[in-house]
């Protein structure tokens, strides 16, 4: 038994030393242009799915089928998600095409993941994938419309998505981002965590008779 334990300890030490040596050797290719191996893809995707499922159990999902909520989400989805994930009738942008692993098609993800899981991933992000934690700059009220849009994605084609986007002018936190010629953000009643609501300028009453 002692010999077995010594052998196990020796193997563990050699494995640890070998791993550290490999890390410092520079042999591992960290470039995003090199695909992951099948084993790496399986390990990362399995870990990610289990982690999201576990943490999303405590998320309380509001009613997401309201048309107004979906319209509020489409401009935000366009600003926050399309470049990496694409949209019906829209290809991924340059950043999305260079991601490794590639960001999923959210029409497919919406059919596989629950709304709670979609919300959790949107809010907290996913390490080593390029997916940011939007909760760092957006509160929950700002993110649920985006999730509502994701849930509706499987029912949208290029034409209906384009029509929805056109009908959503002035809706959502990022509505100003999609307005032609607009350079100043507008307040549409959805506030982010780190951006307090803008105060209305004080009216000068000095020239008025009361």
QUIFENDA-V907168 format. One record per residue. N is the residue number from 1. RES is the residue in one letter. NEAR is the number of other ideal C-beta (glycine too) atoms within 10 Angstrom. Layout:
n=N res=RES near=NEAR
n=N res=RES near=NEAR
//
This chain:
n=1 res=X near=5
n=2 res=X near=6
n=3 res=X near=7
n=4 res=X near=8
n=5 res=X near=9
n=6 res=X near=10
n=7 res=X near=10
n=8 res=X near=10
n=9 res=X near=10
n=10 res=X near=10
n=11 res=X near=10
n=12 res=X near=10
n=13 res=X near=10
n=14 res=X near=10
n=15 res=X near=10
n=16 res=X near=10
n=17 res=X near=10
n=18 res=X near=10
n=19 res=X near=10
n=20 res=X near=10
n=21 res=X near=10
n=22 res=X near=11
n=23 res=X near=10
n=24 res=X near=8
n=25 res=X near=8
n=26 res=X near=8
n=27 res=X near=8
n=28 res=X near=8
n=29 res=X near=8
n=30 res=X near=6
n=31 res=X near=6
n=32 res=X near=11
n=33 res=X near=7
n=34 res=X near=10
n=35 res=X near=11
n=36 res=X near=13
n=37 res=X near=9
n=38 res=X near=8
n=39 res=X near=8
n=40 res=X near=11
n=41 res=X near=12
n=42 res=X near=11
n=43 res=X near=12
n=44 res=X near=16
n=45 res=X near=13
n=46 res=X near=10
n=47 res=X near=10
n=48 res=X near=17
n=49 res=X near=13
n=50 res=X near=10
n=51 res=X near=15
n=52 res=X near=18
n=53 res=X near=14
n=54 res=X near=10
n=55 res=X near=14
n=56 res=X near=20
n=57 res=X near=10
n=58 res=X near=8
n=59 res=X near=16
n=60 res=X near=7
n=61 res=X near=14
n=62 res=X near=13
n=63 res=X near=8
n=64 res=X near=19
n=65 res=X near=9
n=66 res=X near=12
n=67 res=X near=11
n=68 res=X near=11
n=69 res=X near=21
n=70 res=X near=24
n=71 res=X near=21
n=72 res=X near=28
n=73 res=X near=30
n=74 res=X near=28
n=75 res=X near=27
n=76 res=X near=25
n=77 res=X near=28
n=78 res=X near=22
n=79 res=X near=17
n=80 res=X near=23
n=81 res=X near=21
n=82 res=X near=18
n=83 res=X near=17
n=84 res=X near=21
n=85 res=X near=23
n=86 res=X near=19
n=87 res=X near=23
n=88 res=X near=18
n=89 res=X near=12
n=90 res=X near=15
n=91 res=X near=9
n=92 res=X near=18
n=93 res=X near=13
n=94 res=X near=7
n=95 res=X near=11
n=96 res=X near=17
n=97 res=X near=13
n=98 res=X near=13
n=99 res=X near=15
n=100 res=X near=13
n=101 res=X near=18
n=102 res=X near=15
n=103 res=X near=20
n=104 res=X near=18
n=105 res=X near=14
n=106 res=X near=25
n=107 res=X near=19
n=108 res=X near=11
n=109 res=X near=17
n=110 res=X near=21
n=111 res=X near=10
n=112 res=X near=10
n=113 res=X near=21
n=114 res=X near=16
n=115 res=X near=18
n=116 res=X near=18
n=117 res=X near=20
n=118 res=X near=25
n=119 res=X near=25
n=120 res=X near=24
n=121 res=X near=24
n=122 res=X near=23
n=123 res=X near=21
n=124 res=X near=18
n=125 res=X near=15
n=126 res=X near=18
n=127 res=X near=11
n=128 res=X near=9
n=129 res=X near=17
n=130 res=X near=17
n=131 res=X near=20
n=132 res=X near=14
n=133 res=X near=14
n=134 res=X near=21
n=135 res=X near=18
n=136 res=X near=12
n=137 res=X near=14
n=138 res=X near=23
n=139 res=X near=17
n=140 res=X near=14
n=141 res=X near=15
n=142 res=X near=24
n=143 res=X near=22
n=144 res=X near=22
n=145 res=X near=26
n=146 res=X near=31
n=147 res=X near=27
n=148 res=X near=26
n=149 res=X near=29
n=150 res=X near=25
n=151 res=X near=22
n=152 res=X near=22
n=153 res=X near=21
n=154 res=X near=13
n=155 res=X near=11
n=156 res=X near=19
n=157 res=X near=11
n=158 res=X near=11
n=159 res=X near=10
n=160 res=X near=13
n=161 res=X near=23
n=162 res=X near=15
n=163 res=X near=12
n=164 res=X near=20
n=165 res=X near=18
n=166 res=X near=10
n=167 res=X near=11
n=168 res=X near=23
n=169 res=X near=13
n=170 res=X near=12
n=171 res=X near=21
n=172 res=X near=30
n=173 res=X near=29
n=174 res=X near=24
n=175 res=X near=24
n=176 res=X near=17
n=177 res=X near=15
n=178 res=X near=17
n=179 res=X near=14
n=180 res=X near=5
n=181 res=X near=4
n=182 res=X near=11
n=183 res=X near=6
n=184 res=X near=6
n=185 res=X near=13
n=186 res=X near=15
n=187 res=X near=13
n=188 res=X near=15
n=189 res=X near=11
n=190 res=X near=20
n=191 res=X near=16
n=192 res=X near=17
n=193 res=X near=14
n=194 res=X near=9
n=195 res=X near=14
n=196 res=X near=8
n=197 res=X near=10
n=198 res=X near=10
n=199 res=X near=6
n=200 res=X near=7
n=201 res=X near=6
n=202 res=X near=6
n=203 res=X near=7
n=204 res=X near=7
n=205 res=X near=8
n=206 res=X near=5
n=207 res=X near=5
n=208 res=X near=7
n=209 res=X near=4
n=210 res=X near=3
//
